[in-house]
Amino acid sequence: MVTAQDAVSLIYLVDESQNSQDVAKALAEAYMAMHPNVTITVESRPGGTEGDNIVKTRLATGDMADIFFYNSGSLLQALNPTQTLVDLSGQPFIENIVESFLPTVSQNGGIFGVPTGTGMGGGILYNKAVYEELGLSVPTTWEEFAANNETILAAGIPPVLATFGDTWTSQLFVLADYHNVAQAVPGFAELYTANQAKYADTPAALAGFTYLQQGYEAGWWQPDFATTRFEPGLALLANGEVAHYPMLTFALSTIAANFPDQINDIGFFAQPGTDPETNGVTVWMPAGTYIPQTTTGAKLEAALGFLGFIASVEGADAQTAAVTPNGPYLIKGASLPDDVLPAVKDLAAYLDAGQSSPALEFVSPIKGPNLEQLCVAVATGQMSAEEAAASYDLDVERQAQQLGLPGWD
């Protein structure tokens, strides 16, 4: 029998996106059903830079929730996890995690998080009904993509959805282009991390910024692009009121939940580059769930138990039962259902063919915090691609110096 002394309450801080909230609630409810002495309350925070600052501030002031959901990769490095988070490297559940994920939540030999949600593709979500109506084919070069956009524009449909009311969504033309950068400049991540390659003087890396400038100048965005937010934008895509959305595939579960009759009209293709022979998808690792060092005692024991559940096949199954998977799980033995969404099958085809690269933030510890603001500035005509790339290089330099990386003195 559970007594009051046995009872433990945890606060789980998660960003406000529907997908993150649904994943967190599904995991919490499944775990609480198995452990009636544990209560997990999901709380929300904003996304983007505002949310990053909230996480950093709460960690710095010792006011972080008992457990929290946050990015893996370079943004995690900026939290200085060795000093702020509980090291999980000695926990048995770490053995359940696919090895390729572990470097994205590691620092100085410690492991600080478990994968939460699925891996994601970064590229172009598109409305297949619009493509079929206009007789278009999936492009494998940027030139073909631009030509498709002109055909769509001539038909009276905005070619590309822009949701700059949520500034974080502005980054995809830059970030999802990384597979193409890696193909054009082998070793770019290492050169970039060592301060030997810059966005402004590497044409392949600069291209993502130029795509934003091209989109603005060509009139690709829909009306009200500067204020449209993420979820209302998904309604435009689902209803065929826009044709393309540069986005991560995590958006698919939100479309499936809100527009179940239209979700099969949504496909996915990798962001096109200059060479059709090397075109492939940029892949994001899942975010993670972490425990701050301020969580101690019975709360820490319960939090470790919850993270162990997340890092299990049962945890993956609990997510699948509640949330449409947007990509592969990074849990050994976890599988996707046979009726996975068509766009996820599109993503899987790139992965199965070996045509993929991890996003830059997972192979380099550096990601400047102001990228989203710079992307918005280019995509709304306030700054040129070259100016934004040069500004981002300065942003990256400050970040690298804060991290104490060699070669940035």
C-alpha positions as CSV (number, residue, x, y, z in Angstrom):
1,M,0.0,0.0,0.0
2,V,1.3,3.4,-0.9
3,T,1.7,5.8,2.0
4,A,2.1,9.6,2.0
5,Q,5.7,9.1,2.8
6,D,6.2,7.0,-0.3
7,A,4.6,9.5,-2.5
8,V,6.9,11.6,-4.8
9,S,5.9,14.5,-7.0
10,L,8.0,15.6,-10.0
11,I,7.7,18.6,-12.2
12,Y,8.7,17.9,-15.9
13,L,9.5,21.1,-17.8
14,V,8.8,20.8,-21.6
15,D,8.6,23.3,-24.4
16,E,5.2,24.4,-25.4
17,S,4.9,22.7,-28.8
18,Q,2.1,20.2,-29.1
19,N,4.4,17.4,-30.1
20,S,6.6,17.9,-27.1
21,Q,3.7,18.2,-24.7
22,D,2.0,15.1,-26.1
23,V,5.2,13.0,-25.8
24,A,5.8,14.2,-22.3
25,K,2.3,13.6,-21.1
26,A,2.2,10.1,-22.7
27,L,5.4,9.1,-21.0
28,A,4.3,10.6,-17.7
29,E,0.9,8.9,-17.7
30,A,2.3,5.5,-18.7
31,Y,4.9,5.7,-15.9
32,M,2.5,6.8,-13.3
33,A,0.2,3.9,-14.2
34,M,3.1,1.6,-13.4
35,H,4.2,3.6,-10.3
36,P,1.2,4.9,-8.4
37,N,3.4,6.5,-5.8
38,V,4.9,8.9,-8.3
39,T,3.1,12.0,-9.6
40,I,4.6,13.7,-12.7
41,T,3.2,17.1,-13.6
42,V,4.1,18.5,-17.1
43,E,4.8,22.2,-17.2
44,S,5.5,24.2,-20.4
45,R,7.9,26.9,-21.4
46,P,8.3,28.9,-24.7
47,G,10.4,27.5,-27.6
48,G,13.3,29.2,-29.4
49,T,15.7,31.7,-27.8
50,E,13.2,32.7,-25.1
51,G,12.9,29.1,-24.0
52,D,16.7,28.6,-24.1
53,N,17.2,31.7,-21.8
54,I,14.6,30.4,-19.4
55,V,16.4,27.0,-19.1
56,K,19.7,28.7,-18.6
57,T,18.4,31.1,-16.0
58,R,16.6,28.5,-14.0
59,L,19.7,26.3,-14.0
60,A,21.9,29.2,-13.0
61,T,19.6,30.2,-10.1
62,G,18.9,26.7,-8.8
63,D,15.3,26.9,-9.8
64,M,15.1,24.3,-12.5
65,A,12.2,21.8,-12.5
66,D,12.9,18.2,-11.2
67,I,13.4,17.0,-14.8
68,F,13.3,18.8,-18.1
69,F,13.2,18.3,-21.8
70,Y,15.8,20.1,-23.9
71,N,17.9,19.9,-27.1
72,S,20.7,17.5,-27.5
73,G,23.9,18.5,-29.4
74,S,25.5,21.9,-29.4
75,L,22.7,23.7,-27.4
76,L,23.1,21.2,-24.6
77,Q,26.8,22.0,-24.5
78,A,26.0,25.6,-23.7
79,L,24.3,24.5,-20.5
80,N,27.7,23.3,-19.2
81,P,26.1,19.9,-18.3
82,T,29.1,18.7,-16.3
83,Q,28.4,21.5,-13.8
84,T,24.6,21.6,-13.9
85,L,23.2,18.1,-14.7
86,V,23.2,14.7,-13.1
87,D,25.6,12.3,-14.8
88,L,23.8,9.2,-16.0
89,S,26.8,7.2,-17.3
90,G,26.6,4.7,-14.5
91,Q,22.9,3.9,-14.9
92,P,22.1,0.5,-16.4
93,F,19.5,2.0,-18.8
94,I,22.2,3.7,-20.8
95,E,22.8,0.3,-22.4
96,N,19.4,0.5,-24.0
97,I,20.2,3.7,-26.0
98,V,21.5,3.5,-29.6
99,E,25.2,4.4,-29.5
100,S,25.1,7.2,-32.1
101,F,22.9,9.3,-29.8
102,L,25.2,9.2,-26.8
103,P,27.8,11.8,-28.0
104,T,25.0,14.3,-28.4
105,V,24.3,14.3,-24.7
106,S,27.9,13.8,-23.4
107,Q,30.5,16.1,-22.0
108,N,33.9,15.4,-20.4
109,G,33.1,11.7,-20.2
110,G,29.7,12.1,-18.6
111,I,26.3,11.2,-20.2
112,F,23.5,13.5,-19.2
113,G,20.3,12.7,-21.1
114,V,18.1,10.0,-22.6
115,P,16.5,10.3,-26.1
116,T,12.9,11.6,-25.9
117,G,10.8,11.4,-29.0
118,T,12.1,10.3,-32.4
119,G,14.9,11.3,-34.7
120,M,13.8,13.8,-37.3
121,G,14.6,14.8,-40.8
122,G,15.1,18.4,-41.7
123,G,13.9,19.3,-45.2
124,I,10.7,20.2,-47.0
125,L,7.3,19.1,-46.0
126,Y,5.0,19.4,-49.1
127,N,1.4,19.1,-50.1
128,K,1.2,16.2,-52.5
129,A,-2.3,17.2,-53.6
130,V,-0.9,20.5,-54.9
131,Y,1.9,18.7,-56.6
132,E,-0.5,16.3,-58.3
133,E,-2.8,19.1,-59.4
134,L,0.1,21.0,-61.0
135,G,1.9,18.0,-62.4
136,L,5.1,18.6,-60.4
137,S,7.8,16.1,-59.4
138,V,9.9,16.1,-56.3
139,P,13.0,18.2,-56.9
140,T,16.6,17.0,-56.3
141,T,18.3,20.3,-57.1
142,W,17.6,23.8,-55.8
143,E,17.1,24.9,-59.4
144,E,14.3,22.4,-59.8
145,F,12.8,23.5,-56.4
146,A,12.8,27.2,-57.5
147,A,11.2,26.2,-60.8
148,N,8.4,24.3,-58.9
149,N,7.9,27.4,-56.8
150,E,7.4,29.6,-59.8
151,T,4.8,27.2,-61.2
152,I,3.0,27.1,-57.9
153,L,3.1,30.9,-57.6
154,A,1.7,31.3,-61.1
155,A,-1.2,29.1,-60.0
156,G,-2.0,31.5,-57.2
157,I,-0.7,29.5,-54.3
158,P,2.1,30.7,-52.0
159,P,4.9,28.3,-52.7
160,V,6.6,28.3,-49.3
161,L,5.2,28.7,-45.8
162,A,7.0,31.1,-43.5
163,T,6.0,31.2,-39.8
164,F,8.3,33.9,-38.6
165,G,5.9,34.7,-35.7
166,D,7.8,31.8,-34.1
167,T,11.3,32.8,-35.0
168,W,12.9,29.4,-34.5
169,T,11.1,28.1,-37.6
170,S,13.1,30.5,-39.8
171,Q,16.3,28.4,-39.6
172,L,15.5,25.4,-41.7
173,F,16.9,26.6,-45.1
174,V,20.2,27.1,-43.4
175,L,20.3,24.1,-41.0
176,A,18.6,21.5,-43.3
177,D,21.2,22.3,-46.0
178,Y,24.0,20.8,-44.0
179,H,24.0,17.4,-45.8
180,N,24.7,19.3,-49.0
181,V,27.4,21.4,-47.3
182,A,29.0,18.2,-46.0
183,Q,29.0,16.7,-49.5
184,A,30.5,19.8,-51.1
185,V,33.1,20.4,-48.3
186,P,34.1,17.1,-46.7
187,G,35.3,17.7,-43.2
188,F,33.5,21.1,-42.9
189,A,32.3,20.3,-39.3
190,E,35.9,19.8,-38.1
191,L,37.2,22.9,-39.9
192,Y,34.3,24.9,-38.6
193,T,34.9,23.7,-35.0
194,A,38.6,24.5,-35.3
195,N,38.0,28.1,-36.5
196,Q,39.3,27.2,-40.0
197,A,36.0,27.6,-42.0
198,K,33.4,30.3,-41.9
199,Y,29.8,30.6,-43.2
200,A,30.6,33.9,-45.0
201,D,33.6,32.6,-47.0
202,T,32.4,29.0,-47.7
203,P,30.0,29.2,-50.7
204,A,28.3,25.9,-49.8
205,A,27.6,27.1,-46.3
206,L,26.5,30.6,-47.3
207,A,23.9,29.0,-49.7
208,G,21.3,28.5,-47.0
209,F,21.3,32.2,-46.2
210,T,21.0,33.0,-50.0
211,Y,18.0,30.7,-50.2
212,L,16.2,32.8,-47.6
213,Q,17.0,36.0,-49.5
214,Q,15.9,34.4,-52.8
215,G,12.6,33.4,-51.2
216,Y,11.9,36.9,-50.0
217,E,12.8,38.6,-53.2
218,A,10.9,36.1,-55.3
219,G,7.7,36.5,-53.2
220,W,7.6,32.8,-52.2
221,W,6.1,33.4,-48.7
222,Q,2.4,33.6,-47.9
223,P,0.8,36.9,-46.8
224,D,1.4,37.7,-43.1
225,F,4.6,35.7,-43.2
226,A,6.2,37.9,-40.5
227,T,3.5,37.2,-37.9
228,T,2.2,33.7,-38.8
229,R,3.0,31.2,-36.1
230,F,3.9,27.5,-36.3
231,E,0.6,25.7,-35.6
232,P,-1.7,28.0,-37.7
233,G,0.9,27.6,-40.5
234,L,0.5,23.9,-40.4
235,A,-3.2,24.4,-41.1
236,L,-2.3,26.3,-44.3
237,L,0.0,23.4,-45.4
238,A,-2.6,20.7,-44.6
239,N,-5.3,22.5,-46.5
240,G,-3.2,23.1,-49.6
241,E,-3.2,26.9,-49.1
242,V,0.6,26.7,-49.3
243,A,2.7,24.1,-51.0
244,H,6.0,23.7,-49.1
245,Y,7.2,24.1,-45.5
246,P,10.9,24.0,-44.6
247,M,10.6,22.1,-41.3
248,L,11.6,19.2,-39.1
249,T,9.5,16.1,-39.4
250,F,8.4,16.4,-35.8
251,A,5.6,18.7,-37.2
252,L,3.9,15.6,-38.7
253,S,2.4,14.4,-35.5
254,T,0.8,17.8,-34.9
255,I,-0.7,17.7,-38.5
256,A,-1.9,14.1,-37.9
257,A,-3.6,15.2,-34.6
258,N,-5.2,18.3,-36.0
259,F,-5.9,17.3,-39.6
260,P,-6.2,13.5,-39.7
261,D,-8.1,13.6,-43.0
262,Q,-5.2,15.5,-44.7
263,I,-2.1,13.9,-43.2
264,N,-1.7,11.5,-46.0
265,D,-1.5,14.5,-48.4
266,I,1.7,15.5,-46.7
267,G,5.0,14.3,-48.1
268,F,8.7,15.0,-47.3
269,F,11.8,15.5,-49.4
270,A,15.4,16.5,-48.5
271,Q,16.4,20.1,-49.1
272,P,17.7,20.2,-52.6
273,G,21.3,21.3,-53.3
274,T,23.4,21.8,-56.4
275,D,24.2,18.2,-57.2
276,P,21.3,15.6,-57.7
277,E,23.8,12.8,-57.3
278,T,24.6,13.7,-53.7
279,N,21.3,15.0,-52.6
280,G,20.3,13.6,-49.2
281,V,18.6,14.5,-45.9
282,T,20.0,16.2,-42.8
283,V,19.0,14.3,-39.7
284,W,18.3,15.7,-36.2
285,M,18.8,13.5,-33.2
286,P,16.0,13.5,-30.7
287,A,16.0,16.0,-27.8
288,G,16.7,14.6,-24.4
289,T,15.3,14.5,-20.9
290,Y,17.7,15.6,-18.2
291,I,17.9,15.9,-14.4
292,P,19.4,19.0,-12.8
293,Q,21.9,18.6,-10.0
294,T,19.3,20.4,-7.7
295,T,17.1,17.3,-7.8
296,T,18.2,15.1,-4.9
297,G,17.0,12.4,-2.5
298,A,13.7,10.6,-3.2
299,K,13.0,13.0,-6.1
300,L,16.3,12.0,-7.8
301,E,15.5,8.3,-7.3
302,A,12.1,8.7,-8.9
303,A,13.5,10.9,-11.7
304,L,16.1,8.2,-12.5
305,G,13.4,5.6,-12.6
306,F,11.4,7.8,-15.1
307,L,14.4,8.3,-17.3
308,G,15.0,4.6,-17.3
309,F,11.4,4.1,-18.5
310,I,11.9,6.7,-21.3
311,A,15.0,4.7,-22.4
312,S,13.1,1.5,-22.9
313,V,11.0,-0.3,-25.5
314,E,8.0,0.2,-23.3
315,G,8.6,3.9,-23.2
316,A,8.8,4.0,-27.0
317,D,5.6,2.0,-27.2
318,A,3.9,4.4,-24.9
319,Q,4.9,7.3,-27.1
320,T,3.7,5.5,-30.3
321,A,0.3,4.8,-28.7
322,A,-0.2,8.5,-28.1
323,V,1.8,10.4,-30.7
324,T,2.3,9.6,-34.4
325,P,6.1,8.8,-34.8
326,N,8.0,11.4,-36.9
327,G,11.1,9.2,-37.5
328,P,13.1,6.4,-35.9
329,Y,13.5,5.9,-32.1
330,L,17.0,5.8,-30.7
331,I,16.1,3.0,-28.3
332,K,17.4,-0.5,-29.0
333,G,14.6,-2.8,-30.0
334,A,12.0,-0.1,-30.6
335,S,10.2,-0.3,-33.9
336,L,7.9,1.9,-35.9
337,P,4.3,0.7,-36.7
338,D,3.5,-0.7,-40.1
339,D,1.0,2.2,-40.7
340,V,3.7,4.9,-40.2
341,L,2.9,8.2,-42.0
342,P,3.7,8.5,-45.7
343,A,6.1,11.4,-45.0
344,V,8.0,9.3,-42.5
345,K,8.4,6.6,-45.1
346,D,9.8,9.3,-47.4
347,L,12.4,10.1,-44.7
348,A,13.1,6.4,-44.1
349,A,13.9,6.0,-47.8
350,Y,16.8,8.4,-47.5
351,L,18.1,6.7,-44.4
352,D,17.8,3.3,-45.9
353,A,19.8,4.4,-49.0
354,G,22.6,5.9,-46.8
355,Q,21.8,9.4,-48.2
356,S,21.9,11.3,-44.9
357,S,24.1,13.3,-42.6
358,P,23.6,14.4,-38.9
359,A,22.8,18.1,-38.6
360,L,25.9,20.3,-37.9
361,E,24.8,20.8,-34.3
362,F,25.3,17.1,-33.6
363,V,28.9,16.9,-35.0
364,S,30.1,20.3,-33.7
365,P,29.6,21.8,-30.3
366,I,29.0,25.3,-31.7
367,K,25.7,26.8,-32.7
368,G,25.4,30.5,-32.4
369,P,22.3,31.6,-30.3
370,N,21.3,34.4,-32.7
371,L,20.8,32.3,-35.9
372,E,17.0,32.5,-35.8
373,Q,17.0,36.3,-35.6
374,L,19.5,36.6,-38.4
375,C,17.4,34.2,-40.6
376,V,14.3,36.3,-40.0
377,A,16.2,39.4,-40.9
378,V,17.3,37.9,-44.2
379,A,13.9,36.4,-45.0
380,T,12.1,39.7,-44.3
381,G,14.4,41.8,-46.4
382,Q,16.2,43.6,-43.5
383,M,19.6,42.1,-44.1
384,S,21.5,40.5,-47.0
385,A,22.6,36.9,-47.0
386,E,26.2,38.0,-46.9
387,E,25.7,40.3,-44.0
388,A,23.8,37.7,-42.0
389,A,26.5,35.0,-42.6
390,A,29.2,37.4,-41.4
391,S,27.1,38.3,-38.3
392,Y,26.6,34.6,-37.6
393,D,30.3,33.9,-37.8
394,L,30.8,36.5,-35.1
395,D,28.0,34.9,-33.1
396,V,29.7,31.5,-33.5
397,E,33.0,33.0,-32.4
398,R,31.6,34.3,-29.1
399,Q,29.9,31.0,-28.5
400,A,33.2,29.1,-29.1
401,Q,35.1,31.4,-26.8
402,Q,32.5,30.9,-24.1
403,L,32.9,27.1,-24.5
404,G,36.7,27.5,-24.3
405,L,37.3,25.7,-27.6
406,P,40.9,25.6,-28.9
407,G,41.8,27.8,-31.8
408,W,39.3,30.6,-30.9
409,D,41.5,32.8,-28.6
